[in-house]
Amino acid sequence: MARVSVISSAQCRAARAMLNWTQGELARRAGVARTTLVNFERDIRMTTLTNLSLITSALENAGITFLPERRAVGAGVRFNPSVGSRLSPQRRSSRTAVESSSAVT
């Protein structure tokens, strides 16, 4: 079985913001129910490892890299534009302000 990166709800929200995706769009791309994503992002309920893997994979396939928490630095999110450039032009142009910062912690 593939190793699943355990991401936090904050990392998930930050990754969505970097991609300018709605919860509905991420849920659709990940193949999970929107309520599953909403509950995870709001820390209402922890999702299953299967759903977490689907959510993480959808974000990583769009160019997101999740940075692990380290002693002096908190966990973060990085966007790789070379992968994300496969997104539609509208998505790329609406992300310009977010791209000025390559990592969100």
C-alpha positions as CSV (number, residue, x, y, z in Angstrom):
1,M,0.0,0.0,0.0
2,A,1.3,3.5,-0.9
3,R,2.3,5.8,2.0
4,V,-0.3,8.4,2.7
5,S,0.9,11.9,3.6
6,V,-1.1,13.1,6.6
7,I,-2.0,16.7,5.9
8,S,-3.7,19.0,8.2
9,S,-7.0,20.8,7.6
10,A,-5.1,24.1,7.4
11,Q,-2.7,22.7,4.7
12,C,-5.7,21.5,2.8
13,R,-7.3,25.0,2.9
14,A,-4.1,26.7,2.0
15,A,-3.5,24.4,-1.0
16,R,-7.1,25.1,-2.2
17,A,-6.4,28.8,-1.9
18,M,-3.2,28.5,-3.9
19,L,-5.1,26.8,-6.7
20,N,-8.2,29.0,-6.3
21,W,-10.4,25.9,-6.0
22,T,-13.7,25.8,-4.2
23,Q,-14.5,22.9,-1.8
24,G,-16.8,21.5,-4.5
25,E,-14.1,21.5,-7.1
26,L,-11.6,19.8,-4.9
27,A,-14.2,17.2,-3.8
28,R,-15.0,16.5,-7.4
29,R,-11.4,16.1,-8.5
30,A,-10.7,13.9,-5.5
31,G,-13.8,11.8,-5.9
32,V,-15.0,12.4,-2.3
33,A,-18.3,13.9,-1.1
34,R,-18.2,17.7,-0.5
35,T,-19.5,17.2,3.0
36,T,-16.5,14.9,3.7
37,L,-14.1,17.7,2.7
38,V,-16.1,20.4,4.6
39,N,-16.0,18.3,7.8
40,F,-12.3,17.7,7.4
41,E,-11.4,21.3,6.7
42,R,-13.5,22.6,9.6
43,D,-12.0,20.0,12.0
44,I,-15.5,18.6,12.6
45,R,-14.4,15.0,11.8
46,M,-11.2,13.3,10.7
47,T,-11.6,11.6,7.4
48,T,-10.6,8.1,6.5
49,L,-7.1,7.4,5.2
50,T,-8.6,6.5,1.8
51,N,-10.4,9.9,1.5
52,L,-7.3,11.7,2.8
53,S,-5.2,9.9,0.2
54,L,-7.7,10.9,-2.6
55,I,-7.7,14.6,-1.4
56,T,-3.9,14.7,-1.1
57,S,-3.4,13.1,-4.5
58,A,-5.8,15.5,-6.2
59,L,-3.9,18.5,-4.8
60,E,-0.4,17.0,-5.5
61,N,-1.5,16.3,-9.1
62,A,-2.3,20.0,-9.5
63,G,1.2,21.0,-8.4
64,I,0.9,21.2,-4.6
65,T,3.7,19.9,-2.4
66,F,3.0,19.5,1.3
67,L,5.9,20.5,3.6
68,P,6.2,18.5,6.9
69,E,6.4,20.2,10.2
70,R,9.9,20.7,11.5
71,R,11.3,21.7,14.8
72,A,11.8,25.4,14.0
73,V,9.3,25.7,11.1
74,G,5.6,24.7,11.0
75,A,4.0,22.6,8.3
76,G,3.4,24.3,5.0
77,V,2.3,24.2,1.4
78,R,4.2,24.9,-1.8
79,F,2.9,25.3,-5.3
80,N,4.9,24.1,-8.3
81,P,3.8,26.2,-11.3
82,S,5.3,23.8,-13.9
83,V,2.7,21.2,-12.8
84,G,0.0,23.7,-12.1
85,S,0.5,25.2,-15.6
86,R,-1.7,22.3,-16.9
87,L,-4.7,24.1,-15.3
88,S,-7.0,26.2,-17.4
89,P,-5.9,29.8,-18.2
90,Q,-8.7,31.3,-16.1
91,R,-7.4,29.3,-13.0
92,R,-3.8,30.4,-13.6
93,S,-4.6,34.1,-14.1
94,S,-6.8,34.3,-11.0
95,R,-4.0,32.8,-8.8
96,T,-1.4,35.6,-9.4
97,A,-1.7,37.2,-6.0
98,V,-1.3,33.8,-4.2
99,E,1.7,32.8,-6.3
100,S,3.7,35.7,-5.1
101,S,4.3,33.7,-2.0
102,S,5.6,30.2,-2.8
103,A,4.8,28.8,0.6
104,V,2.0,29.1,3.1
105,T,2.6,28.1,6.7
